[in-house]
Amino acid sequence: GSIPERRQQELINMVRQDCGSCHGITLKGGLGPPLTSRGLTGKPHGLLVNTILYGRKDTPMPPWRGLLSREEIEWIVGHLKDGSLDLPGTNR
């Protein structure tokens, strides 16, 4: 199934606000590493999906399973990696 447009907008806002609170409001890094397409170059898709699903032990990265479906996480990772969630000027 596909994610409805309204939910896609909610996911974009969540990434920019909730993820941005640790990964930087422009997603260029902060407490957490960058989430720009450039920052994710070479990172395996499955690793990123699992990191969001299950969090990272001994780090501030929480698990998002239960709040996000695997399909939503796959959608987020795909869009982070392809740069469509990058803010203008973040990949210089």
N, C-alpha and C positions, 0 to 999 in steps of 0.2 A: 504493500500500500504506500501511497504517497502522503507526505505531510501537508496538511492544508495550509494555504497562504497565511492565514491568521496565526497559526502555530509557528510557522517559519519566522514571522516577525517577532513573536514572543521569544523564540530561540535566539535570534540575532540580538535582541535587547538583553537577554540573559547573558550571552557571551560578553557583550560590551560592558555590562554593569557588574554582574556577579563574578565572572571570570576575570574581568578587568580590575576588580578590587585587589587581586593578588598578582595578576600577570601584567599589570599596568593598564591604564585607561585607554592607551593606544595599542595595547597588546604587545608592546615591544619589550616587555619584561619588567619585573619588579621583584617581589618576593618569589614569584614563580618565573620560569623561563618564558621567553617570547612565544607568542602564539601566532605570529605573522607567517605567511607562506614561506618567507625566507628563513625564519627561525625554525620552521618545521621541516625544511629540506633534509631528506635522508632519513627522517623518522618514519618507521613502518606504521602504516595505517592501523593495523591490529594493536600495536603497542599503545597508540594514542587512544583508541577506543577503550581498551582495558584500563588505562590510567584513569579515564573519566568514569568508567563504570565502577571500578573498585578502589580508586584513590591510590595514594602511595604511602606505604607504611613509613613511619618515622619522619613524615613531612607534613606540612599544613594542607596538602592536597586531599580533600575529602572524597569519599565515594558519592557518585551522583545517581547510582542505581536506586530505583524507588521513586526518584524525582523525575528522571528522564528515561525514556524507553531506549532500548538498544538502537532502534531505527532512528530516533532523534539524535542519539550520540553519533551514529554513523553519518548522518546528515551534517552535523556540526563539524566533524573531523574532515569530511570531504570538502566542505566550504572553507574551512581554515586552510587546508593544504592547497586548494586551488586559488587562494588569494581573494575570493569574493567577499570575505569578511574583513579584509585589511582596510584600514582607514587610509584615505589619500595621503601620500607622502611617507608611509611607514616602511616601505621596502627599499629605501635608497641605500 
